[in-house]
Amino acid sequence: MGALRLPSLSTIFTSSSSTRFSSRSSSVFRRSSRLPHLIRPLNSANFSAQSTVQKAATNEVGSSGQKSKNQDRVITPRSQDFNAWYLDVIANAELADYGPVRGTMVIRPYGYAIWEAIQDYLNVKFKETGHSNMYFPQFIPYSFIEKEASHVEGFSPELAVVTIGGGKELEEKLVVRPTSETIVNHMFTQWIHSYRDLPLMVNQWANVTRWEMRTKPFVRTLEFLWQEGHTAHATPEEAEKEALQMIDVYTKFAYEQTAIPVIAGRKSKVETFAGASRTYTIEAMMGDKKALQAGTSHNLGQNFSRAFDTQFMDENGERQHVWQTSWAVSTRFVGGIIMTHGDDAGLMLPPKIAPIQVVIVPIWKKDDEKTGVLEAAFTVKDILKSAGIRINLDDSDQRTPGWKFNFWEMKGVPLRIEIGPRDVSNGSVVISRRDIPGKQGKVFGISMEPSSLVAYVKDKLDEIQSSLLNRASTFRDSNIVDVGSYEELKDAINQGKWARGSWSASDKDELKVKEETGATLRCFPFEQPKDRQKTCFMTGNPAEEVALFAKSY
Amino acid sequence: MGALRLPSLSTIFTSSSSTRFSSRSSSVFRRSSRLPHLIRPLNSANFSAQSTVQKAATNEVGSSGQKSKNQDRVITPRSQDFNAWYLDVIANAELADYGPVRGTMVIRPYGYAIWEAIQDYLNVKFKETGHSNMYFPQFIPYSFIEKEASHVEGFSPELAVVTIGGGKELEEKLVVRPTSETIVNHMFTQWIHSYRDLPLMVNQWANVTRWEMRTKPFVRTLEFLWQEGHTAHATPEEAEKEALQMIDVYTKFAYEQTAIPVIAGRKSKVETFAGASRTYTIEAMMGDKKALQAGTSHNLGQNFSRAFDTQFMDENGERQHVWQTSWAVSTRFVGGIIMTHGDDAGLMLPPKIAPIQVVIVPIWKKDDEKTGVLEAAFTVKDILKSAGIRINLDDSDQRTPGWKFNFWEMKGVPLRIEIGPRDVSNGSVVISRRDIPGKQGKVFGISMEPSSLVAYVKDKLDEIQSSLLNRASTFRDSNIVDVGSYEELKDAINQGKWARGSWSASDKDELKVKEETGATLRCFPFEQPKDRQKTCFMTGNPAEEVALFAKSY
């Protein structure tokens, strides 16, 4: 039953593990510069697939039907090949494209608008919780990275290094930031003198670079966008409180804005951030049941302040090292949204972060119907726009209404309003929900009267937002298995599910689970089941809490 | 009359022309890692000055008096040493600090908040004019840079180059973007197929890197933040219209938001952007009369589309290269604001982009006065905050009111509200303007009654905004000299002024002016004087327009 589809993009993006450009970019390049009139070289077979999947970017975030090419391209069914589906959705919905350097990504307007919605929400929350935005340089002296022992161990294999500047070989190599703890501490050391300078709480929105071998758009790219918060405190209690506060901000964001029912918890020692004393995480279950680490908040203890000698004079006149945190979410979250809510028809966006919440598709057959229908459509557009609803009117006459229905469904727009000649004479519209396919999600005869229309649309958007969260929560809960033994864990993981069980075993046991099952310890959830087993399912020793295991991105 | 001051920071930031770190960073580094208990090495004399000038960053964008150290540090008078004054203001007002790598800059919360105000305004304007935000990767294959002949000539000396990724030498070196035309065109070539895909109008907010030898905070740094717009059109007329539209957006922004009376015009061929057919610019006169190029908009013609083979099928079915533009403003604008409006007392911010528009300083002598005064101060704060005014209440009891007056003046806050016991009993406040020093700018007995207070404050902020623009315009106009001969130009430039005169001479003549006077042709202003000379002041040949010459940053 699988739909026909073009060669997958996955091979292009993830197959090359060499450190140079994929042959794709160089061949495309060669073709355009030297062989403009020749047919494409054979080895660009994959690339031509890619380039034909590209559609025209447009000025509008949503892109109009009129401008799109390859409109009849089919998306691989999600159930058939989740990875191919994911890449098809990204290409067809014009969320992102491949950059010329292996593993890099161009974030296209529709994808970037989702990131902007994430930024808009979090930026306000960060300021409300007392943080200021600022900006640290991205070039970090190589020696800085080496100062914190576990930090260098964690990051040195992934570094991009600048060795030439202004045409000359540099004496000290510069690292393109993979994260900023080291340079932040270098500066904090200069700014912090006394307890009066604390807490110091800042954030930056920035690009970061990690030389990843296996990349996947949004989920893991060589360069990505994120925010990184950095704070310094006078006491360990304050730092711990801050780290917990920020994972809580992320959790609320995930639930309320993106309708992703993440599980918040503490990382095991093995999975703790390179340089942190404790890492908190939010773990999301994707549509293929794999886990996605969607955000982290680290209690750094005094690890960096000792390495960089970041000290303050306390109220008793004694010098102490500061206690720190750092926390981040990235463009990976966009990948999480796609993989949580999407279906065979494509993207499905939670209304709160959808760049377009409502699309209007006018329907006419005869030319004399057109004027009246379009007039009504523009009126409806204005009504909803004034009410603060993000709306698009697809008034192109190059595409059929049916084509437009599919197109905007694929783009994940939560609500569609249809207006035909009969609707115009009735003073009403037809409204369809993206999350309920076919006739079941379609309601006829909604009045065009402004106040009732606005109320109806807002109400439906709220309903869809809740419905997506409920659906994802049900899916998540039905795919977590409580396990009482290692065998049961193996069974659960083999079925592609998450395993939850009491755990107090060693790091070595944890690594054994990873090796033998492919699953990692995602977190010790904050919310612990009441009726849990009191002994570790691995060792039989007493255990204080359950851990979650899953395969992950 | 010059105030005493600590060693200037200028030597540290601009003196080193080596490509490695300044000895400063390595010595600071060494000190903290290996010699924690020894006194500072001699060669860190400059650096200790720097580190003591640093004040504590705080969570609030404005920083409170309570937290600041070195509060009595004096700013070099502007008239005495403009460059030292500039660096002192940046350090004291906590706008920025030096990064560990030579020529890099940390943008601190108060400085970053000004950049955020710039972003907030322009981002809306870009979207209103039909552009979408997106993101291109910062790593560009070295070969891309070489494709457009004048582009490579302009940028290759300034490149930072990544040669190592993931621990391995890269086969093709990667350039850290100095600007994105090349990678943008690489992508546009894949997205643009037909005239229906045009115009394609995008923008990105990003960091860029140029390996500059002579750096200065905000004005010219190794890495800086900017926005870069990139568009593609079907006709040269459309591209020209777009390039002009965007320089107009920048001009309005400069006048209306930053109170900088820029002169908009066209660059000469010599000064045109590397790869552009035509460059438009806005030129601002700083307080030392030097010109600052504050924003540019380029008509790229088909230069990049030919180099990258970016073609479209026109309505007649023929393939054509697209016509393009690019345009940018950067964090340099923050430097322009400082150098346009600041005075001996420090920063002076135009109300529309001031992170804090009003500061309240409560005044009490006896403890029994404190409660009433603070209560009134909080009430006033709430009133103004609800009216959308960006306000800060400095209620610290560690500093005297006089100290606070100086501190917030130095930070450039447009209005100060003083509330003492007598004001409380009168139900009134005292309001002082930053732009009018002393008693002249001070008005007593302004009613605390909410609606009248809000109206008064908003009115005053508007007045200050206009007043700053008028003052800067008068200053600018009184320092532009109309010249009728090369001798007159030399005189004007020698006096540190700008010279304006009819010009149709050769590139060679233009370079001669530069060599002999240090002045460059800033632009051919859009607004041409009506009574101008009809012949070139240099050659006596017929001349169509006047040009502006000035020394510049």
Boltz contact constraints between the chains, C-beta under 6 A:
constraints:
  - contact:
      token1: [A, 19]
      token2: [B, 165]
      max_distance: 6.0
  - contact:
      token1: [A, 19]
      token2: [B, 166]
      max_distance: 6.0
  - contact:
      token1: [A, 19]
      token2: [B, 168]
      max_distance: 6.0
  - contact:
      token1: [A, 19]
      token2: [B, 170]
      max_distance: 6.0
  - contact:
      token1: [A, 20]
      token2: [B, 170]
      max_distance: 6.0
  - contact:
      token1: [A, 20]
      token2: [B, 171]
      max_distance: 6.0
  - contact:
      token1: [A, 20]
      token2: [B, 172]
      max_distance: 6.0
  - contact:
      token1: [A, 21]
      token2: [B, 172]
      max_distance: 6.0
  - contact:
      token1: [A, 32]
      token2: [B, 309]
      max_distance: 6.0
  - contact:
      token1: [A, 51]
      token2: [B, 190]
      max_distance: 6.0
  - contact:
      token1: [A, 54]
      token2: [B, 190]
      max_distance: 6.0
  - contact:
      token1: [A, 54]
      token2: [B, 191]
      max_distance: 6.0
  - contact:
      token1: [A, 56]
      token2: [B, 191]
      max_distance: 6.0
  - contact:
      token1: [A, 56]
      token2: [B, 197]
      max_distance: 6.0
  - contact:
      token1: [A, 57]
      token2: [B, 191]
      max_distance: 6.0
  - contact:
      token1: [A, 57]
      token2: [B, 200]
      max_distance: 6.0
  - contact:
      token1: [A, 59]
      token2: [B, 130]
      max_distance: 6.0
  - contact:
      token1: [A, 59]
      token2: [B, 132]
      max_distance: 6.0
  - contact:
      token1: [A, 59]
      token2: [B, 201]
      max_distance: 6.0
  - contact:
      token1: [A, 61]
      token2: [B, 132]
      max_distance: 6.0
  - contact:
      token1: [A, 67]
      token2: [B, 196]
      max_distance: 6.0
  - contact:
      token1: [A, 99]
      token2: [B, 137]
      max_distance: 6.0
  - contact:
      token1: [A, 100]
      token2: [B, 141]
      max_distance: 6.0
  - contact:
      token1: [A, 100]
      token2: [B, 186]
      max_distance: 6.0
  - contact:
      token1: [A, 101]
      token2: [B, 139]
      max_distance: 6.0
  - contact:
      token1: [A, 104]
      token2: [B, 137]
      max_distance: 6.0
  - contact:
      token1: [A, 106]
      token2: [B, 136]
      max_distance: 6.0
  - contact:
      token1: [A, 106]
      token2: [B, 187]
      max_distance: 6.0
  - contact:
      token1: [A, 107]
      token2: [B, 134]
      max_distance: 6.0
  - contact:
      token1: [A, 107]
      token2: [B, 135]
      max_distance: 6.0
  - contact:
      token1: [A, 108]
      token2: [B, 134]
      max_distance: 6.0
  - contact:
      token1: [A, 109]
      token2: [B, 132]
      max_distance: 6.0
  - contact:
      token1: [A, 109]
      token2: [B, 134]
      max_distance: 6.0
  - contact:
      token1: [A, 112]
      token2: [B, 133]
      max_distance: 6.0
  - contact:
      token1: [A, 112]
      token2: [B, 134]
      max_distance: 6.0
  - contact:
      token1: [A, 112]
      token2: [B, 135]
      max_distance: 6.0
  - contact:
      token1: [A, 130]
      token2: [B, 59]
      max_distance: 6.0
  - contact:
      token1: [A, 132]
      token2: [B, 59]
      max_distance: 6.0
  - contact:
      token1: [A, 132]
      token2: [B, 61]
      max_distance: 6.0
  - contact:
      token1: [A, 132]
      token2: [B, 109]
      max_distance: 6.0
  - contact:
      token1: [A, 133]
      token2: [B, 112]
      max_distance: 6.0
  - contact:
      token1: [A, 134]
      token2: [B, 107]
      max_distance: 6.0
  - contact:
      token1: [A, 134]
      token2: [B, 108]
      max_distance: 6.0
  - contact:
      token1: [A, 134]
      token2: [B, 109]
      max_distance: 6.0
  - contact:
      token1: [A, 134]
      token2: [B, 112]
      max_distance: 6.0
  - contact:
      token1: [A, 135]
      token2: [B, 107]
      max_distance: 6.0
  - contact:
      token1: [A, 135]
      token2: [B, 112]
      max_distance: 6.0
  - contact:
      token1: [A, 136]
      token2: [B, 106]
      max_distance: 6.0
  - contact:
      token1: [A, 137]
      token2: [B, 99]
      max_distance: 6.0
  - contact:
      token1: [A, 137]
      token2: [B, 104]
      max_distance: 6.0
  - contact:
      token1: [A, 137]
      token2: [B, 223]
      max_distance: 6.0
  - contact:
      token1: [A, 139]
      token2: [B, 101]
      max_distance: 6.0
  - contact:
      token1: [A, 141]
      token2: [B, 100]
      max_distance: 6.0
  - contact:
      token1: [A, 157]
      token2: [B, 167]
      max_distance: 6.0
  - contact:
      token1: [A, 160]
      token2: [B, 162]
      max_distance: 6.0
  - contact:
      token1: [A, 160]
      token2: [B, 165]
      max_distance: 6.0
  - contact:
      token1: [A, 161]
      token2: [B, 164]
      max_distance: 6.0
  - contact:
      token1: [A, 162]
      token2: [B, 160]
      max_distance: 6.0
  - contact:
      token1: [A, 162]
      token2: [B, 162]
      max_distance: 6.0
  - contact:
      token1: [A, 163]
      token2: [B, 163]
      max_distance: 6.0
  - contact:
      token1: [A, 164]
      token2: [B, 161]
      max_distance: 6.0
  - contact:
      token1: [A, 165]
      token2: [B, 19]
      max_distance: 6.0
  - contact:
      token1: [A, 165]
      token2: [B, 160]
      max_distance: 6.0
  - contact:
      token1: [A, 165]
      token2: [B, 211]
      max_distance: 6.0
  - contact:
      token1: [A, 166]
      token2: [B, 19]
      max_distance: 6.0
  - contact:
      token1: [A, 166]
      token2: [B, 211]
      max_distance: 6.0
  - contact:
      token1: [A, 167]
      token2: [B, 157]
      max_distance: 6.0
  - contact:
      token1: [A, 168]
      token2: [B, 19]
      max_distance: 6.0
  - contact:
      token1: [A, 170]
      token2: [B, 19]
      max_distance: 6.0
  - contact:
      token1: [A, 170]
      token2: [B, 20]
      max_distance: 6.0
  - contact:
      token1: [A, 171]
      token2: [B, 20]
      max_distance: 6.0
  - contact:
      token1: [A, 172]
      token2: [B, 20]
      max_distance: 6.0
  - contact:
      token1: [A, 172]
      token2: [B, 21]
      max_distance: 6.0
  - contact:
      token1: [A, 186]
      token2: [B, 100]
      max_distance: 6.0
  - contact:
      token1: [A, 187]
      token2: [B, 106]
      max_distance: 6.0
  - contact:
      token1: [A, 190]
      token2: [B, 51]
      max_distance: 6.0
  - contact:
      token1: [A, 190]
      token2: [B, 54]
      max_distance: 6.0
  - contact:
      token1: [A, 191]
      token2: [B, 54]
      max_distance: 6.0
  - contact:
      token1: [A, 191]
      token2: [B, 56]
      max_distance: 6.0
  - contact:
      token1: [A, 191]
      token2: [B, 57]
      max_distance: 6.0
  - contact:
      token1: [A, 196]
      token2: [B, 67]
      max_distance: 6.0
  - contact:
      token1: [A, 197]
      token2: [B, 56]
      max_distance: 6.0
  - contact:
      token1: [A, 200]
      token2: [B, 57]
      max_distance: 6.0
  - contact:
      token1: [A, 201]
      token2: [B, 59]
      max_distance: 6.0
  - contact:
      token1: [A, 211]
      token2: [B, 165]
      max_distance: 6.0
  - contact:
      token1: [A, 211]
      token2: [B, 166]
      max_distance: 6.0
  - contact:
      token1: [A, 223]
      token2: [B, 137]
      max_distance: 6.0
  - contact:
      token1: [A, 309]
      token2: [B, 32]
      max_distance: 6.0
